[in-house]
Amino acid sequence: MIVVRDIFQLEFGKAKEATALLKQGRDALKRDGYPTERLLVDVTGDYYTLVMESTFDDLAAFETSMGAVGSSEAWQDVYKRFTPLVRSGRREVFRIVE
């Protein structure tokens, strides 16, 4: 099993709007096999951080879901509105040990 964390540094003051958009996008992601279990926001550290956390059986399952999401019109609509709210981002992938 792996955990994927998509970490976004948002533009100043855009956390509520970005979080609302990702909540809308979760349904589209789940339909396409990208199971977003949690949305996390910063308490300490860099301000305006939003994390989307997902779990997959393995890297192959993650790659398959990425392909499906890339062709999803519903997700692309959310993504177009989400990207202007993001200053930068990165992805972390972890193997679950226990």
Chimera marker file (.cmm) of the C-alpha trace (Angstrom):
<marker_set name="trace">
<marker id="1" x="0.000" y="0.000" z="0.000" r="1" g="1" b="0" radius="0.5"/>
<marker id="2" x="1.105" y="3.554" z="-0.675" r="1" g="1" b="0" radius="0.5"/>
<marker id="3" x="-0.034" y="6.979" z="0.514" r="1" g="1" b="0" radius="0.5"/>
<marker id="4" x="0.086" y="9.870" z="-1.941" r="1" g="1" b="0" radius="0.5"/>
<marker id="5" x="0.049" y="13.424" z="-0.640" r="1" g="1" b="0" radius="0.5"/>
<marker id="6" x="-0.569" y="16.208" z="-3.131" r="1" g="1" b="0" radius="0.5"/>
<marker id="7" x="0.618" y="19.335" z="-1.316" r="1" g="1" b="0" radius="0.5"/>
<marker id="8" x="-0.423" y="22.777" z="-2.508" r="1" g="1" b="0" radius="0.5"/>
<marker id="9" x="0.899" y="26.157" z="-1.358" r="1" g="1" b="0" radius="0.5"/>
<marker id="10" x="-2.022" y="28.463" z="-1.986" r="1" g="1" b="0" radius="0.5"/>
<marker id="11" x="-2.128" y="32.133" z="-2.848" r="1" g="1" b="0" radius="0.5"/>
<marker id="12" x="-2.678" y="34.385" z="0.166" r="1" g="1" b="0" radius="0.5"/>
<marker id="13" x="-6.296" y="34.323" z="1.324" r="1" g="1" b="0" radius="0.5"/>
<marker id="14" x="-7.412" y="31.561" z="-1.056" r="1" g="1" b="0" radius="0.5"/>
<marker id="15" x="-7.619" y="28.607" z="1.377" r="1" g="1" b="0" radius="0.5"/>
<marker id="16" x="-11.409" y="28.560" z="1.748" r="1" g="1" b="0" radius="0.5"/>
<marker id="17" x="-12.027" y="28.811" z="-1.983" r="1" g="1" b="0" radius="0.5"/>
<marker id="18" x="-9.410" y="26.162" z="-2.827" r="1" g="1" b="0" radius="0.5"/>
<marker id="19" x="-10.696" y="23.773" z="-0.162" r="1" g="1" b="0" radius="0.5"/>
<marker id="20" x="-14.264" y="24.159" z="-1.435" r="1" g="1" b="0" radius="0.5"/>
<marker id="21" x="-13.148" y="23.391" z="-5.001" r="1" g="1" b="0" radius="0.5"/>
<marker id="22" x="-11.247" y="20.260" z="-3.961" r="1" g="1" b="0" radius="0.5"/>
<marker id="23" x="-14.284" y="19.085" z="-2.013" r="1" g="1" b="0" radius="0.5"/>
<marker id="24" x="-16.294" y="19.445" z="-5.236" r="1" g="1" b="0" radius="0.5"/>
<marker id="25" x="-13.604" y="17.629" z="-7.198" r="1" g="1" b="0" radius="0.5"/>
<marker id="26" x="-13.420" y="14.662" z="-4.831" r="1" g="1" b="0" radius="0.5"/>
<marker id="27" x="-16.507" y="13.053" z="-6.381" r="1" g="1" b="0" radius="0.5"/>
<marker id="28" x="-14.996" y="13.247" z="-9.858" r="1" g="1" b="0" radius="0.5"/>
<marker id="29" x="-11.694" y="11.883" z="-8.580" r="1" g="1" b="0" radius="0.5"/>
<marker id="30" x="-13.353" y="8.961" z="-6.796" r="1" g="1" b="0" radius="0.5"/>
<marker id="31" x="-15.360" y="8.041" z="-9.905" r="1" g="1" b="0" radius="0.5"/>
<marker id="32" x="-12.067" y="7.819" z="-11.785" r="1" g="1" b="0" radius="0.5"/>
<marker id="33" x="-10.354" y="5.672" z="-9.152" r="1" g="1" b="0" radius="0.5"/>
<marker id="34" x="-8.444" y="8.389" z="-7.309" r="1" g="1" b="0" radius="0.5"/>
<marker id="35" x="-9.702" y="7.860" z="-3.745" r="1" g="1" b="0" radius="0.5"/>
<marker id="36" x="-9.143" y="11.088" z="-1.836" r="1" g="1" b="0" radius="0.5"/>
<marker id="37" x="-9.544" y="10.076" z="1.795" r="1" g="1" b="0" radius="0.5"/>
<marker id="38" x="-8.571" y="13.315" z="3.465" r="1" g="1" b="0" radius="0.5"/>
<marker id="39" x="-8.096" y="17.005" z="2.880" r="1" g="1" b="0" radius="0.5"/>
<marker id="40" x="-5.701" y="18.613" z="5.366" r="1" g="1" b="0" radius="0.5"/>
<marker id="41" x="-4.902" y="22.266" z="6.058" r="1" g="1" b="0" radius="0.5"/>
<marker id="42" x="-1.987" y="23.797" z="7.919" r="1" g="1" b="0" radius="0.5"/>
<marker id="43" x="-1.992" y="24.446" z="11.650" r="1" g="1" b="0" radius="0.5"/>
<marker id="44" x="1.725" y="25.232" z="11.866" r="1" g="1" b="0" radius="0.5"/>
<marker id="45" x="4.436" y="25.614" z="9.252" r="1" g="1" b="0" radius="0.5"/>
<marker id="46" x="3.930" y="27.299" z="5.892" r="1" g="1" b="0" radius="0.5"/>
<marker id="47" x="0.713" y="29.308" z="5.747" r="1" g="1" b="0" radius="0.5"/>
<marker id="48" x="-2.011" y="28.449" z="3.242" r="1" g="1" b="0" radius="0.5"/>
<marker id="49" x="-1.033" y="24.808" z="2.785" r="1" g="1" b="0" radius="0.5"/>
<marker id="50" x="-3.661" y="22.360" z="1.525" r="1" g="1" b="0" radius="0.5"/>
<marker id="51" x="-2.946" y="18.621" z="1.323" r="1" g="1" b="0" radius="0.5"/>
<marker id="52" x="-4.966" y="16.010" z="-0.538" r="1" g="1" b="0" radius="0.5"/>
<marker id="53" x="-4.157" y="12.547" z="0.833" r="1" g="1" b="0" radius="0.5"/>
<marker id="54" x="-4.985" y="9.302" z="-0.999" r="1" g="1" b="0" radius="0.5"/>
<marker id="55" x="-4.187" y="5.613" z="-0.549" r="1" g="1" b="0" radius="0.5"/>
<marker id="56" x="-3.545" y="3.093" z="-3.331" r="1" g="1" b="0" radius="0.5"/>
<marker id="57" x="-2.709" y="-0.608" z="-3.441" r="1" g="1" b="0" radius="0.5"/>
<marker id="58" x="0.558" y="0.080" z="-5.273" r="1" g="1" b="0" radius="0.5"/>
<marker id="59" x="2.277" y="2.453" z="-7.701" r="1" g="1" b="0" radius="0.5"/>
<marker id="60" x="0.625" y="0.740" z="-10.669" r="1" g="1" b="0" radius="0.5"/>
<marker id="61" x="-2.838" y="1.511" z="-9.257" r="1" g="1" b="0" radius="0.5"/>
<marker id="62" x="-1.776" y="5.118" z="-8.687" r="1" g="1" b="0" radius="0.5"/>
<marker id="63" x="-0.517" y="5.456" z="-12.268" r="1" g="1" b="0" radius="0.5"/>
<marker id="64" x="-3.722" y="3.935" z="-13.659" r="1" g="1" b="0" radius="0.5"/>
<marker id="65" x="-5.878" y="6.360" z="-11.700" r="1" g="1" b="0" radius="0.5"/>
<marker id="66" x="-3.745" y="9.309" z="-12.827" r="1" g="1" b="0" radius="0.5"/>
<marker id="67" x="-4.456" y="8.360" z="-16.441" r="1" g="1" b="0" radius="0.5"/>
<marker id="68" x="-8.195" y="8.179" z="-15.801" r="1" g="1" b="0" radius="0.5"/>
<marker id="69" x="-8.244" y="11.501" z="-13.961" r="1" g="1" b="0" radius="0.5"/>
<marker id="70" x="-6.344" y="13.174" z="-16.787" r="1" g="1" b="0" radius="0.5"/>
<marker id="71" x="-9.178" y="12.434" z="-19.207" r="1" g="1" b="0" radius="0.5"/>
<marker id="72" x="-12.041" y="13.300" z="-16.826" r="1" g="1" b="0" radius="0.5"/>
<marker id="73" x="-13.998" y="16.354" z="-17.978" r="1" g="1" b="0" radius="0.5"/>
<marker id="74" x="-15.496" y="16.830" z="-14.506" r="1" g="1" b="0" radius="0.5"/>
<marker id="75" x="-12.048" y="16.930" z="-12.887" r="1" g="1" b="0" radius="0.5"/>
<marker id="76" x="-10.624" y="19.175" z="-15.624" r="1" g="1" b="0" radius="0.5"/>
<marker id="77" x="-13.391" y="21.704" z="-14.930" r="1" g="1" b="0" radius="0.5"/>
<marker id="78" x="-12.481" y="21.809" z="-11.225" r="1" g="1" b="0" radius="0.5"/>
<marker id="79" x="-8.746" y="21.844" z="-11.994" r="1" g="1" b="0" radius="0.5"/>
<marker id="80" x="-9.060" y="24.892" z="-14.284" r="1" g="1" b="0" radius="0.5"/>
<marker id="81" x="-10.660" y="26.847" z="-11.451" r="1" g="1" b="0" radius="0.5"/>
<marker id="82" x="-8.259" y="25.460" z="-8.814" r="1" g="1" b="0" radius="0.5"/>
<marker id="83" x="-4.883" y="26.181" z="-10.449" r="1" g="1" b="0" radius="0.5"/>
<marker id="84" x="-5.136" y="30.013" z="-10.287" r="1" g="1" b="0" radius="0.5"/>
<marker id="85" x="-5.450" y="29.662" z="-6.500" r="1" g="1" b="0" radius="0.5"/>
<marker id="86" x="-2.176" y="27.712" z="-6.199" r="1" g="1" b="0" radius="0.5"/>
<marker id="87" x="1.264" y="29.297" z="-5.871" r="1" g="1" b="0" radius="0.5"/>
<marker id="88" x="3.183" y="25.976" z="-5.995" r="1" g="1" b="0" radius="0.5"/>
<marker id="89" x="2.790" y="22.302" z="-5.282" r="1" g="1" b="0" radius="0.5"/>
<marker id="90" x="4.512" y="18.983" z="-4.906" r="1" g="1" b="0" radius="0.5"/>
<marker id="91" x="3.677" y="15.314" z="-4.494" r="1" g="1" b="0" radius="0.5"/>
<marker id="92" x="4.966" y="12.930" z="-1.844" r="1" g="1" b="0" radius="0.5"/>
<marker id="93" x="4.566" y="9.154" z="-2.112" r="1" g="1" b="0" radius="0.5"/>
<marker id="94" x="5.086" y="6.898" z="0.898" r="1" g="1" b="0" radius="0.5"/>
<marker id="95" x="5.019" y="3.128" z="1.291" r="1" g="1" b="0" radius="0.5"/>
<marker id="96" x="2.884" y="2.089" z="4.262" r="1" g="1" b="0" radius="0.5"/>
<marker id="97" x="4.937" y="-0.023" z="6.671" r="1" g="1" b="0" radius="0.5"/>
<marker id="98" x="2.241" y="-0.697" z="9.266" r="1" g="1" b="0" radius="0.5"/>
<link id1="1" id2="2" r="1" g="1" b="0" radius="0.2"/>
<link id1="2" id2="3" r="1" g="1" b="0" radius="0.2"/>
<link id1="3" id2="4" r="1" g="1" b="0" radius="0.2"/>
<link id1="4" id2="5" r="1" g="1" b="0" radius="0.2"/>
<link id1="5" id2="6" r="1" g="1" b="0" radius="0.2"/>
<link id1="6" id2="7" r="1" g="1" b="0" radius="0.2"/>
<link id1="7" id2="8" r="1" g="1" b="0" radius="0.2"/>
<link id1="8" id2="9" r="1" g="1" b="0" radius="0.2"/>
<link id1="9" id2="10" r="1" g="1" b="0" radius="0.2"/>
<link id1="10" id2="11" r="1" g="1" b="0" radius="0.2"/>
<link id1="11" id2="12" r="1" g="1" b="0" radius="0.2"/>
<link id1="12" id2="13" r="1" g="1" b="0" radius="0.2"/>
<link id1="13" id2="14" r="1" g="1" b="0" radius="0.2"/>
<link id1="14" id2="15" r="1" g="1" b="0" radius="0.2"/>
<link id1="15" id2="16" r="1" g="1" b="0" radius="0.2"/>
<link id1="16" id2="17" r="1" g="1" b="0" radius="0.2"/>
<link id1="17" id2="18" r="1" g="1" b="0" radius="0.2"/>
<link id1="18" id2="19" r="1" g="1" b="0" radius="0.2"/>
<link id1="19" id2="20" r="1" g="1" b="0" radius="0.2"/>
<link id1="20" id2="21" r="1" g="1" b="0" radius="0.2"/>
<link id1="21" id2="22" r="1" g="1" b="0" radius="0.2"/>
<link id1="22" id2="23" r="1" g="1" b="0" radius="0.2"/>
<link id1="23" id2="24" r="1" g="1" b="0" radius="0.2"/>
<link id1="24" id2="25" r="1" g="1" b="0" radius="0.2"/>
<link id1="25" id2="26" r="1" g="1" b="0" radius="0.2"/>
<link id1="26" id2="27" r="1" g="1" b="0" radius="0.2"/>
<link id1="27" id2="28" r="1" g="1" b="0" radius="0.2"/>
<link id1="28" id2="29" r="1" g="1" b="0" radius="0.2"/>
<link id1="29" id2="30" r="1" g="1" b="0" radius="0.2"/>
<link id1="30" id2="31" r="1" g="1" b="0" radius="0.2"/>
<link id1="31" id2="32" r="1" g="1" b="0" radius="0.2"/>
<link id1="32" id2="33" r="1" g="1" b="0" radius="0.2"/>
<link id1="33" id2="34" r="1" g="1" b="0" radius="0.2"/>
<link id1="34" id2="35" r="1" g="1" b="0" radius="0.2"/>
<link id1="35" id2="36" r="1" g="1" b="0" radius="0.2"/>
<link id1="36" id2="37" r="1" g="1" b="0" radius="0.2"/>
<link id1="37" id2="38" r="1" g="1" b="0" radius="0.2"/>
<link id1="38" id2="39" r="1" g="1" b="0" radius="0.2"/>
<link id1="39" id2="40" r="1" g="1" b="0" radius="0.2"/>
<link id1="40" id2="41" r="1" g="1" b="0" radius="0.2"/>
<link id1="41" id2="42" r="1" g="1" b="0" radius="0.2"/>
<link id1="42" id2="43" r="1" g="1" b="0" radius="0.2"/>
<link id1="43" id2="44" r="1" g="1" b="0" radius="0.2"/>
<link id1="44" id2="45" r="1" g="1" b="0" radius="0.2"/>
<link id1="45" id2="46" r="1" g="1" b="0" radius="0.2"/>
<link id1="46" id2="47" r="1" g="1" b="0" radius="0.2"/>
<link id1="47" id2="48" r="1" g="1" b="0" radius="0.2"/>
<link id1="48" id2="49" r="1" g="1" b="0" radius="0.2"/>
<link id1="49" id2="50" r="1" g="1" b="0" radius="0.2"/>
<link id1="50" id2="51" r="1" g="1" b="0" radius="0.2"/>
<link id1="51" id2="52" r="1" g="1" b="0" radius="0.2"/>
<link id1="52" id2="53" r="1" g="1" b="0" radius="0.2"/>
<link id1="53" id2="54" r="1" g="1" b="0" radius="0.2"/>
<link id1="54" id2="55" r="1" g="1" b="0" radius="0.2"/>
<link id1="55" id2="56" r="1" g="1" b="0" radius="0.2"/>
<link id1="56" id2="57" r="1" g="1" b="0" radius="0.2"/>
<link id1="57" id2="58" r="1" g="1" b="0" radius="0.2"/>
<link id1="58" id2="59" r="1" g="1" b="0" radius="0.2"/>
<link id1="59" id2="60" r="1" g="1" b="0" radius="0.2"/>
<link id1="60" id2="61" r="1" g="1" b="0" radius="0.2"/>
<link id1="61" id2="62" r="1" g="1" b="0" radius="0.2"/>
<link id1="62" id2="63" r="1" g="1" b="0" radius="0.2"/>
<link id1="63" id2="64" r="1" g="1" b="0" radius="0.2"/>
<link id1="64" id2="65" r="1" g="1" b="0" radius="0.2"/>
<link id1="65" id2="66" r="1" g="1" b="0" radius="0.2"/>
<link id1="66" id2="67" r="1" g="1" b="0" radius="0.2"/>
<link id1="67" id2="68" r="1" g="1" b="0" radius="0.2"/>
<link id1="68" id2="69" r="1" g="1" b="0" radius="0.2"/>
<link id1="69" id2="70" r="1" g="1" b="0" radius="0.2"/>
<link id1="70" id2="71" r="1" g="1" b="0" radius="0.2"/>
<link id1="71" id2="72" r="1" g="1" b="0" radius="0.2"/>
<link id1="72" id2="73" r="1" g="1" b="0" radius="0.2"/>
<link id1="73" id2="74" r="1" g="1" b="0" radius="0.2"/>
<link id1="74" id2="75" r="1" g="1" b="0" radius="0.2"/>
<link id1="75" id2="76" r="1" g="1" b="0" radius="0.2"/>
<link id1="76" id2="77" r="1" g="1" b="0" radius="0.2"/>
<link id1="77" id2="78" r="1" g="1" b="0" radius="0.2"/>
<link id1="78" id2="79" r="1" g="1" b="0" radius="0.2"/>
<link id1="79" id2="80" r="1" g="1" b="0" radius="0.2"/>
<link id1="80" id2="81" r="1" g="1" b="0" radius="0.2"/>
<link id1="81" id2="82" r="1" g="1" b="0" radius="0.2"/>
<link id1="82" id2="83" r="1" g="1" b="0" radius="0.2"/>
<link id1="83" id2="84" r="1" g="1" b="0" radius="0.2"/>
<link id1="84" id2="85" r="1" g="1" b="0" radius="0.2"/>
<link id1="85" id2="86" r="1" g="1" b="0" radius="0.2"/>
<link id1="86" id2="87" r="1" g="1" b="0" radius="0.2"/>
<link id1="87" id2="88" r="1" g="1" b="0" radius="0.2"/>
<link id1="88" id2="89" r="1" g="1" b="0" radius="0.2"/>
<link id1="89" id2="90" r="1" g="1" b="0" radius="0.2"/>
<link id1="90" id2="91" r="1" g="1" b="0" radius="0.2"/>
<link id1="91" id2="92" r="1" g="1" b="0" radius="0.2"/>
<link id1="92" id2="93" r="1" g="1" b="0" radius="0.2"/>
<link id1="93" id2="94" r="1" g="1" b="0" radius="0.2"/>
<link id1="94" id2="95" r="1" g="1" b="0" radius="0.2"/>
<link id1="95" id2="96" r="1" g="1" b="0" radius="0.2"/>
<link id1="96" id2="97" r="1" g="1" b="0" radius="0.2"/>
<link id1="97" id2="98" r="1" g="1" b="0" radius="0.2"/>
</marker_set>
